[in-house]
C-alpha cells in the first residue's frame, strides 16, 4: 500500500503538468523517488497508481464553473493525511472548509470523523473566519444527513439542525454521485494533502499539527488562484465583512438538545 506516499506522488504529478511529455516523470523514476524517501513497496503498485491518476487528469471537464457572491457560500469535506505523530506513522482525518468567493481555507486535523469532531470543526472554522457564511454545501455526510427523502430532500440529523440553528446558516447537499457540485473543496482537500503535509510532518500532538495547519492556511492567503487578478487575501477583504456575525456563545459540540430547523 502506498499510504502516506500518495501525497508525494500527487505533488510530483501536479508539478509535471504543462511540461512536454518527454520531460515528465516515468513510472520507474517516480518509484525511485518515493523509494528514496522510505517507500518499501512494489514498483508495480506505484505504476498502477500513477497510471490511474494520469488517466483521471486526462478526462475532459465539461462542468460549468460555479460563481458565488462574497459571503454567500462555503463548502465542506473530509479527507485524510499521514503524519508522524508522537513517533508513530498515523493517518489523520482532515476537515476542510473553503469560502467559495475568496477561496480562503480552514483546515483542522482530528483522529476521527465522528459527529463531535464534525461539529467542533465548524465551531473552530467560524472562529477562524470571524463569521459565518449564509450557506454551506456538503456531501451527504451521515453526521449531517439522516436519510435522503422524496424529490431529493434531506432529513437532517437533529444535532446538525441544532448547529445550523445556533449559527443561522442554511445547508445545501450535493446530488449523490455529482461531485462537480462541490468541486472546489474537493480540490482543496487534495491541495492540502500535497502542500500542507509534504514533506511528512513530525509532530508530538494534534495541537501542534493543527497549529501548523492553521499557519499554512494563513500563508496560503498570498496565493493567486486560476489566474485571478487578486490574491486570496485581497478577495477576503471583500468577503469577510459580509459574513454573518458570530453568536455570543460558541456551540457546545457535546450538548444534546433539539432545535427547529431554520428556513
C-alpha positions in Angstrom: 0.0 0.0 0.0 1.2 3.5 -0.8 -0.2 5.0 2.4 1.5 8.4 3.1 3.4 8.3 -0.2 0.3 9.1 -2.2 0.6 12.7 -1.3 4.2 12.8 -2.6 3.2 11.2 -5.9 0.3 13.5 -6.3 2.5 16.5 -5.8 5.1 15.3 -8.3 2.4 14.6 -10.9 0.9 18.0 -10.4 4.4 19.6 -10.8 4.9 18.0 -14.2 1.6 19.3 -15.7 2.4 21.6 -18.6 5.8 20.1 -19.3 6.4 18.4 -22.7 5.5 14.7 -22.5 9.1 13.6 -22.9 10.1 15.7 -19.8 7.6 14.1 -17.5 8.4 11.5 -14.9 8.4 7.9 -15.9 6.7 5.3 -13.6 10.2 4.0 -12.8 11.5 7.4 -11.8 8.6 8.1 -9.6 9.1 4.7 -7.9 12.8 5.6 -7.3 11.9 9.0 -5.8 9.5 7.6 -3.2 11.8 4.7 -2.6 14.5 7.1 -1.7 12.0 8.8 0.7 11.4 5.5 2.5 8.8 3.6 0.5 9.3 -0.2 0.7 6.5 -1.5 -1.5 6.5 -2.8 -5.1 7.2 -0.8 -8.2 4.0 -2.3 -9.8 1.9 -0.6 -7.1 3.4 2.7 -7.9 2.9 2.2 -11.6 -0.8 1.3 -11.2 -1.5 4.3 -9.0 0.3 6.7 -11.4 -1.5 5.3 -14.4 -4.9 5.8 -12.7 -4.0 9.3 -11.7 -2.9 10.3 -15.2 -6.0 8.8 -16.7 -8.1 10.9 -14.3 -6.1 14.0 -15.2 -6.8 13.5 -18.9 -10.6 13.4 -18.5 -12.2 16.4 -20.1 -14.0 18.8 -17.7 -17.5 19.5 -19.0 -19.0 21.3 -16.0 -19.6 25.0 -16.0 -17.7 26.8 -13.2 -19.7 27.8 -10.2 -19.9 31.5 -9.3 -20.6 32.9 -5.9 -21.1 36.3 -4.2 -18.9 37.3 -1.2 -20.1 35.6 2.0 -22.7 33.6 0.2 -21.4 30.1 0.3 -18.7 27.8 1.7 -18.0 24.1 1.1 -17.0 21.3 3.5 -15.4 18.0 3.0 -13.3 15.4 4.8 -10.0 14.0 3.6 -7.1 12.0 5.1 -3.4 12.6 5.5 -0.4 10.9 7.0 1.9 12.4 9.7 4.4 11.1 12.1 2.6 11.7 15.4 4.4 11.1 18.6 6.9 8.9 16.7 4.2 6.8 15.1 3.1 6.9 11.4 -0.6 8.0 11.8 -3.4 8.6 9.4 -5.4 11.7 10.4 -8.8 13.0 9.3 -8.7 16.4 7.7 -11.7 18.7 7.9 -11.6 21.3 5.1 -13.9 24.3 4.8 -13.4 26.7 1.9 -15.0 30.0 1.3 -16.2 30.0 -2.3 -15.7 33.6 -3.2 -12.3 34.2 -1.8 -11.2 30.6 -1.7 -9.9 31.1 1.8 -9.2 27.8 3.5 -9.6 26.4 7.0 -8.1 23.0 7.8 -8.2 21.0 11.0 -7.0 17.5 11.8 -8.8 15.0 14.0 -8.3 11.4 14.9 -11.9 10.6 13.8 -14.7 11.9 11.6 -17.3 11.3 14.3 -20.1 13.8 14.8 -18.4 15.6 17.8 -15.3 16.3 15.6 -17.6 17.5 12.7 -19.3 20.0 14.9 -16.1 21.1 16.7 -14.5 21.7 13.3 -17.4 24.1 12.4 -17.0 26.0 15.7 -13.3 26.4 15.1 -13.8 27.3 11.4 -16.3 30.1 12.2 -14.0 31.5 14.9 -11.1 31.4 12.4 -13.1 33.2 9.7 -14.6 35.6 12.3 -18.1 35.0 11.0 -20.5 32.5 9.3 -21.3 32.1 5.6 -25.0 32.3 4.6 -24.9 28.7 3.3 -22.6 25.7 3.4 -22.5 22.9 0.8 -21.9 19.3 1.8 -21.8 15.8 0.5 -24.5 13.6 2.1 -22.4 13.0 5.2 -24.1 10.8 7.8 -23.1 13.3 10.5 -25.4 15.8 8.9 -28.0 13.7 6.9 -30.2 11.0 8.4 -31.7 10.0 5.1 -32.5 11.2 1.6 -36.2 11.6 1.1 -38.5 12.1 -1.9 -37.6 14.5 -4.7 -34.0 14.9 -3.4 -34.9 16.3 0.0 -32.9 15.6 3.1 -33.9 14.6 6.6 -31.1 16.1 8.7 -29.7 14.8 11.9 -31.1 16.7 14.9 -27.7 17.6 16.2 -26.8 19.1 12.8 -30.1 21.1 12.9 -29.0 22.4 16.3 -25.7 23.5 14.9 -27.3 25.3 12.0 -29.8 27.0 14.2 -27.1 28.2 16.5 -25.1 29.8 13.8 -28.0 30.7 11.4 -26.6 29.2 8.2 -28.5 27.2 5.5 -27.4 23.8 4.2 -27.2 22.5 0.7 -26.4 18.9 -0.2 -24.9 17.6 -3.4 -26.8 15.2 -5.6 -25.4 11.7 -5.0 -22.6 11.0 -7.5 -22.4 14.6 -8.7 -19.0 15.6 -7.2 -18.8 18.5 -9.6 -21.3 20.4 -7.5 -18.7 20.7 -4.8 -15.5 20.6 -6.8 -13.7 23.4 -5.2 -13.4 22.0 -1.7 -12.6 18.5 -3.0 -9.8 20.1 -4.9 -8.9 21.9 -1.7 -8.5 18.6 0.1 -6.0 17.4 -2.5 -4.2 20.8 -2.3 -3.9 20.4 1.5 -2.6 16.9 1.2 0.1 17.9 -1.4 1.2 21.3 0.0 0.5 21.3 3.8 1.6 17.7 4.6 4.5 17.3 2.2 7.2 16.6 3.3 5.7 14.4 6.0 5.3 16.3 9.3 6.7 15.1 12.6 4.6 16.4 15.4 4.1 15.5 19.1 0.4 16.2 19.4 -2.7 17.2 17.4 -2.4 20.6 18.9 1.0 21.0 17.3 -0.3 19.6 14.0 -3.3 22.0 13.9 -1.1 25.0 14.7 0.9 24.0 11.6 -2.3 23.7 9.5 -3.6 27.0 10.7 -0.4 28.7 9.9 -0.4 27.1 6.4 -3.9 28.4 5.8 -2.8 31.9 6.7 0.3 31.6 4.5 -1.9 30.4 1.6 -3.7 33.7 1.6 -0.9 35.1 -0.5 -1.7 32.8 -3.4 -3.5 33.7 -6.6 -5.9 31.1 -8.0 -6.9 30.4 -11.6 -5.0 33.5 -12.9 -7.2 35.8 -10.8 -6.1 39.4 -10.6 -6.3 39.3 -6.8 -4.9 37.1 -4.1 -7.0 35.1 -1.7 -6.2 37.7 1.0 -7.4 40.6 -1.3 -10.6 38.8 -2.1 -11.1 38.0 1.6 -11.2 41.7 2.4 -14.4 41.9 0.3 -15.9 38.7 1.7 -15.1 38.9 5.5 -17.4 41.9 6.2 -20.4 40.2 4.6 -20.3 37.1 6.8 -23.0 36.7 9.5 -21.7 37.7 12.9 -20.7 35.1 15.4 -23.3 34.4 18.2 -22.4 35.5 21.7 -21.5 31.9 22.7 -20.0 29.1 20.8 -22.0 25.9 20.0 -21.3 23.1 22.5 -20.4 20.2 20.3 -21.1 17.8 23.2 -24.5 19.2 24.1 -27.5 17.1 23.4 -30.6 19.2 22.6 -33.2 19.8 20.0 -33.9 22.8 17.8 -36.3 23.5 15.0 -34.6 23.9 11.6 -34.2 27.4 10.2 -35.9 28.4 6.9 
